[in-house]
Amino acid sequence: MSDRYQAFTSSPIGKLLVKNLGLPAPVKLERWTEGAPLVDGTVVVGGSGRLGKTIAGTLDDLGASNTETAVEGQRYKALVFDATGLAGSSQLVQLQEFFTPLMRSLEKCARVLVIGTLPERAASAEERVAQRALEGFTRSLGKEIGRGSTVNLVYVAPGVEDAISSTLAFFLSPKSAYVSGQVVRIGATGATEATAVADPLKPLTGKVAIVTGASRGIGEQIARVLHRDGATVLGIDVPQAASELQAVMRDLDGDHLTLDITGKDAPQRIAQHVKEKFGGADAVVHNAGITRDRKLANMKDDRFASVIAVNVTAPERITRELLGQGLIRANGRIVGVSSIAGIAGNVGQTNYAASKAGVIGLVDSLAGELTDGITINAVAPGFIITQMTATVPFATREVGQRMNAMAQGGLPVDVAETIAWYLNPGSTAVNGNVVRVCGQMMLGA
Ligand SMILES: NC(=O)c1ccc[n+]([C@@H]2O[C@H](COP(=O)([O-])OP(=O)(O)OC[C@H]3O[C@@H](n4cnc5c(N)ncnc54)[C@H](O)[C@@H]3O)[C@@H](O)[C@H]2O)c1
């Protein structure tokens, strides 16, 4: 399941062909490893707004060297621009004045972060225009920056300034290696508290996380990353995958439950298991999913129905059962796994795209209703290299892997790290978001 094209482009002959034929040349993305610093290099901070103090404080907490004055000839790992001070469109030129002189001073796999005010919470119509404009700026810069770097925009509601540290840490670190061109909204639903974390390296200590489809692929990696961050994981998968599931959960000192999540009594069985074993759960990650692709003209009833049942009806029913029985603890987390297909649509995937758009619907329907600091968010992976995508025909797979700003597929760990950020106790104000983990794929961009 490795990316053979990427390996080829790093060989001497591959490099020559890439140069002469103008082929895409994917950069090996930096990913976080235990013990490594979250930001390995200097951050330049620019702009002026209400977030200056929080940004500086967070960077200091992360141990990231930072400066407001760039020096010529110096290389930088990240640029953060506080755009909350932009009160009208004519002030947007400040973006160009800050970024242009720095663009050639960036290291590989650099991070660019623009921080703005939620446009709908702007103090004036003029400010709303300026803040909305930031989306076009960041999405375009993401497409042109290259060299494995990412560009993202974080909108922060007024009054939520103190609840952005976990988000800054994620987007400035290699944990967000395959997340680019995204717009995150903090404090949009009124949830504002950020719970302090005793050990930043084990933010999920004492937490119980349920992960469906945990025996392989993205689900296995989610389980591994949540365990790394201190959580006890209850992995769920179909009985046919029992031995793989048991092996993964043994490795993680976790717990397992084999059942088909579409079973009539599956939500009750999960709830009962969680209640008896743990008394409740702090997170549920609805990762299990299937594809049964066919154009609609050739679609058989069971292929359509089974995809809807696994991918969206089961997460809906399980979520309602756990919430209904009060089994999601305060400051709990619900995470849906959607897909880029659920946003852009895809040939042969009317069933899959409907189910994955439905996952976004579940986020929309619950985000404003949840109380006690419980949040719901989703990830929408693009092309992630797993057994699911290994079955995609070669030509389609090749196009899928290259058609993004990183010119490569993502890894399961990229999805897992994004989910770990949602689960961080400091992310309570991050609610109602759908973040694509797609290397800024052109599809539905
Ligand atoms: N791989 C990608 O590129 C990609 C892209 C977008 C979204 N996704 C989504 O990410 C999730 C994981 O994908 P993956 O690539 O790891 O897939 P995968 O097929 O490797 O793993 C899916 C897991 O879900 C389990 N599962 C399926 N039906 C189940 C059921 N009824 N009850 C319990 N468990 C069940 C499977 O046994 C398997 O372990 C899915 O929701 C998928 O739609 C994947």
PDBQT file of the ligand as one rigid body, heavy atoms in Angstrom, charges set to zero:
ROOT
HETATM    1  N1  LIG A 501      -9.414   5.329   2.919  1.00  0.00    +0.000 N 
HETATM    2  C1  LIG A 501      -9.862   6.469   2.424  1.00  0.00    +0.000 C 
HETATM    3  O1  LIG A 501      -9.288   7.047   1.507  1.00  0.00    +0.000 OA
HETATM    4  C2  LIG A 501     -11.098   7.111   2.991  1.00  0.00    +0.000 A 
HETATM    5  C3  LIG A 501     -11.518   8.312   2.452  1.00  0.00    +0.000 A 
HETATM    6  C4  LIG A 501     -12.625   8.940   2.969  1.00  0.00    +0.000 A 
HETATM    7  C5  LIG A 501     -13.292   8.383   4.026  1.00  0.00    +0.000 A 
HETATM    8  N2  LIG A 501     -12.883   7.193   4.531  1.00  0.00    +0.000 N 
HETATM    9  C6  LIG A 501     -13.664   6.634   5.638  1.00  0.00    +0.000 C 
HETATM   10  O2  LIG A 501     -12.797   6.284   6.711  1.00  0.00    +0.000 OA
HETATM   11  C7  LIG A 501     -13.329   5.176   7.418  1.00  0.00    +0.000 C 
HETATM   12  C8  LIG A 501     -12.302   4.069   7.521  1.00  0.00    +0.000 C 
HETATM   13  O3  LIG A 501     -11.892   3.696   6.216  1.00  0.00    +0.000 OA
HETATM   14  P1  LIG A 501     -10.735   2.653   5.908  1.00  0.00    +0.000 P 
HETATM   15  O4  LIG A 501     -10.116   3.077   4.639  1.00  0.00    +0.000 OA
HETATM   16  O5  LIG A 501      -9.884   2.440   7.099  1.00  0.00    +0.000 OA
HETATM   17  O6  LIG A 501     -11.619   1.351   5.612  1.00  0.00    +0.000 OA
HETATM   18  P2  LIG A 501     -11.365  -0.189   5.932  1.00  0.00    +0.000 P 
HETATM   19  O7  LIG A 501     -12.280  -0.928   5.033  1.00  0.00    +0.000 OA
HETATM   20  O8  LIG A 501      -9.903  -0.505   5.881  1.00  0.00    +0.000 OA
HETATM   21  O9  LIG A 501     -11.851  -0.311   7.441  1.00  0.00    +0.000 OA
HETATM   22  C9  LIG A 501     -13.212  -0.173   7.806  1.00  0.00    +0.000 C 
HETATM   23  C10 LIG A 501     -13.459  -0.952   9.067  1.00  0.00    +0.000 C 
HETATM   24  O10 LIG A 501     -14.861  -0.835   9.404  1.00  0.00    +0.000 OA
HETATM   25  C11 LIG A 501     -15.331  -2.126   9.759  1.00  0.00    +0.000 C 
HETATM   26  N3  LIG A 501     -16.766  -2.248   9.499  1.00  0.00    +0.000 N 
HETATM   27  C12 LIG A 501     -17.385  -2.210   8.290  1.00  0.00    +0.000 A 
HETATM   28  N4  LIG A 501     -18.709  -2.440   8.440  1.00  0.00    +0.000 NA
HETATM   29  C13 LIG A 501     -18.934  -2.616   9.765  1.00  0.00    +0.000 A 
HETATM   30  C14 LIG A 501     -20.091  -2.903  10.536  1.00  0.00    +0.000 A 
HETATM   31  N5  LIG A 501     -21.292  -3.054   9.963  1.00  0.00    +0.000 N 
HETATM   32  N6  LIG A 501     -19.970  -3.036  11.874  1.00  0.00    +0.000 NA
HETATM   33  C15 LIG A 501     -18.752  -2.892  12.477  1.00  0.00    +0.000 A 
HETATM   34  N7  LIG A 501     -17.624  -2.616  11.784  1.00  0.00    +0.000 NA
HETATM   35  C16 LIG A 501     -17.705  -2.496  10.449  1.00  0.00    +0.000 A 
HETATM   36  C17 LIG A 501     -14.543  -3.079   8.849  1.00  0.00    +0.000 C 
HETATM   37  O11 LIG A 501     -14.568  -4.412   9.301  1.00  0.00    +0.000 OA
HETATM   38  C18 LIG A 501     -13.161  -2.454   8.901  1.00  0.00    +0.000 C 
HETATM   39  O12 LIG A 501     -12.415  -2.906   9.995  1.00  0.00    +0.000 OA
HETATM   40  C19 LIG A 501     -14.604   4.775   6.679  1.00  0.00    +0.000 C 
HETATM   41  O13 LIG A 501     -15.721   5.377   7.287  1.00  0.00    +0.000 OA
HETATM   42  C20 LIG A 501     -14.388   5.358   5.296  1.00  0.00    +0.000 C 
HETATM   43  O14 LIG A 501     -15.594   5.601   4.623  1.00  0.00    +0.000 OA
HETATM   44  C21 LIG A 501     -11.797   6.537   4.042  1.00  0.00    +0.000 A 
ENDROOT
TORSDOF 0
